[in-house]
Amino acid sequence: MTPWLVVLFMAARERALPRLERLCARRPRRHLFFEVGSNRGDVLRAFYSGKIPKFSVNPHWTFPVSGYNASEWEVFAFEASPTHRVALEALEAAHPLLHISIAAAWSDANSSIRLSIDDTKTGMRRAQWGSSVVRDWGQMGGSSKTVDVPTVDFASFVARTVCPQDHVVVKMNIEGAEFAVVPHLIDKGLLCLIDDLDFYWHPNFGRVHTRSVLVPIRFKRCPCQAIVPLASKNREQPRD
């Protein structure tokens, strides 16, 4: 093939490649931490300081990468409750590679979903930690306070953000919404872009109870380095 034909062929192939594939081919390996369900930011503070904050709502959380340098990680944090906007945006202002999204991780986007605020006695002591899009706290001792919040399609976010060479850590604590979000990742073939997935499992949260067995079984088929479904056995969880 003559040189000018080679150039034309390469240019045509370049145009045919999806945009993200072209970007990934040129992009160096990145370290990405997705903090899905940030609450008031206790996990983020622990990530940046190396110390669990006093009275943390995630007191046993640890980052799965030993000897990490927080300044080398780009962090994307998602929190549904607008209650925590001010605290999270203050953290965002302090850390250049931290990106905060006040939206509910879900299986579709460009919509809104109703968030039930955990204003039970325990919830109010622990930063409304059980606020959920699948549980009605009005039936569990709360005041039935709700707020409509925007959604983000987490699978689509992963698809347009992550390259195969990236090192990706996910901590997910979204009060029952994991039973919509994680199967959607699996269905889209995206779960195995994640190296370490540390997720909090809420099989007792309302209508998702019927899927409490399905999700962990499907996880076993994915060759990630570590998948840790965390029930309430050794970590505190919002309870009935």
N, C-alpha and C positions, 0 to 999 in steps of 0.2 A: 504494500500500500504506500503510495507516495506521501511525502510529509504533509502536504496541504490536505489530503484526504484524511490523514490521521487526525489533524487538528479539527476538521469538520466533524468527524466521528466522535471525538472526545467532547466537543461542544454540544452535539446533539444528545449524547448520553447524559451529560451534566444537566441539561434542561429537563430530561425525562425523570431524573431522580427527584423524589420528594424533597421538599425544602429541608426538613429536619434531618433526613439522611445525609444530605450534603453538609449540613452544619456539623453533624456528629463526626463525619469523616475528617473534619479539619480541627475539631475541638479537642483540647487536652483533657485528660481524666479529671473529673471534679469530685469533690466530696460534698454530698448533699444530705441534709437532715430535714425530714418532713415531720413537724410536730403537729399532729392532727388531733385537735381537742386540747387547746392550750390552757383553758380556764384563765386564771389570773397571771399565769406565766411562771409557776414554780419550777417546772421542768426546764424551761429556758434559762432561768437564773442558775439552776444547778449545772446546766450544760456550760454556761460561760464562766462560772466561778469555781466549778469543781466541788461545790458544797451544797448539800440539800438544805433549803431554807427551813428555818424553824416553823413548825406547824404547816409544813407542806401538805397539799392534798395528794401528792404522789411521793410519800416518804421513802419508799423502797426503790425508786427508779434509779437505774444506773445506765450510763451510756455504754453500748456494747463494744466500743473500740478503745482499747487500752492505750494510754500515752498519746491521745489525740491532742491536736492544737486547735482550739476553737476558732482561731482567726483564719484557719484554712478551710472552714466549712461554710457553705452557703446554706442558710436556714430559711425554710418556708413554714410559717405557722398559721394554722387555721383555728378559729374559735367562733362558734355560732352566737354566743350570748353577747349582746352589746354592753352588758354590765361591765365587762372587762376591757372595753376599748381603751380607756385612758391608761390603765396599767400596761397594757400590751404596746400601745403606741409609744409610751415612754421607753420601753425596752428597745423598740425598733429604732428610736432616735439615738440610742446609746451604742448600737451595733450596726455598722454599715452593711454587713452581709445578711442581716435579718429582715425578712419581708413578712409583714403581718396581713392577714386577710380576715376581716370580720364577716364570716360566712360559714354556713353549715356544709361540711363535707357530705356529699350525697352521690347518688347515681345518675343525676342529671343536673343541668345548669340552666341559667336564664329563667329561673323561677324562684318562688319563695316557698318556705315551709314553716309550719307553726312549731315554735319551740315552747315547751312547757317548763316554766321556771321552778327549780327546786327550792322553794321557800319554806320547806319543813324546818323544824327546829334543828335537826342535824345539818340540813342543807345550808341554813343561814350561818351555822358555825364553821362551815367548810366551803365558803365561797360559792354557794349554789352548785356544788360539784356534780349533782345528778341531773341538771337541766338537760332535757332530752326532746328529740323530735318524735320518739316512739312511745314514751311513757307519759301518762297524764298524772301529774303530781297532785292535782285536785282530788284524786281518788286515794291518795296516799298520805293525807294530812296536810297538804299544801293549800294555798288559797285559790288555785285554778288560774293563776296569772299566766298569760301566754303573750308571746310577741312573734310577729311574722318576720322571718330573717331570710336573706338571700341564700341561695345554694351555689355550690361549686361542684362540678362533675370531677371528682378526684381522679378517676381513671383517665379522663381527657387531659387533666393537668399533668399527670405522670407521663402520658404519651407525648406531650409537646415539650416537656422539660428534660426528661432523662434520656441520656445516650447509653448504649450498652456498656461502654467502658467506665461509666461513672460508678463511684462507690456510694450506695444509697442506704441510709438508715431511716426507718419509720417508727415513730412511737404513735400509737393510735388509741385514744380513749374518748369515744364519742357516744357513750351511753345508749347502746343498742343500735345505733346507726351503722355499726360495723357489719351488720347482717344484710345491709343493702350495698355498702361500699366495697367490701372485700370480694363477694361473689362477682361484682361488676368488674373488678380488676382481673379476676380469673377468666371471666367470659371474654374479656378483651385481650387476653394473653399477655397481660402486663405485670402480673404479680412477681414474676421471676426477674424483673429488672431491679427488684429490691433485694439487697444483700442481707439485711437484718430487719425483721419486722417484730416489734414488741407491741402486742395489742391486748387491750383489756376487754375481756369477754363478758357480756351481760345477758346470759341466756334467760334470765327471769324478767326481762323488760318487755312487758306487754305482748303485742302481737308477733314479735319476732321469736317467741319461745319455740315454735315449731321448727325453726332452723338451727336450734342450738347444737344439734349433732352434725348437721350437714357441713357446716363451714370448716371445723377442725379436720374432718375426714378428707375434705378436698385439699386442704393445705399439705397433707402428707405427700401429695403427688408433685409438689413443686420443689425443685432442687436448689432452694435458697440456702445460704450458709446457716441461718438460724431463724426459726419461726417459733415464737414463744407466746402461746395463748395464755393469758393470765386471768384466772378466776379469783374469787375472793379468799381462797385458801390461805395465802400468805401475803395478801395485800388488801388494804381496806378498800371497800367498794360501797357505793350508795346502796342501801338496803330498803326493803319494804318497811 
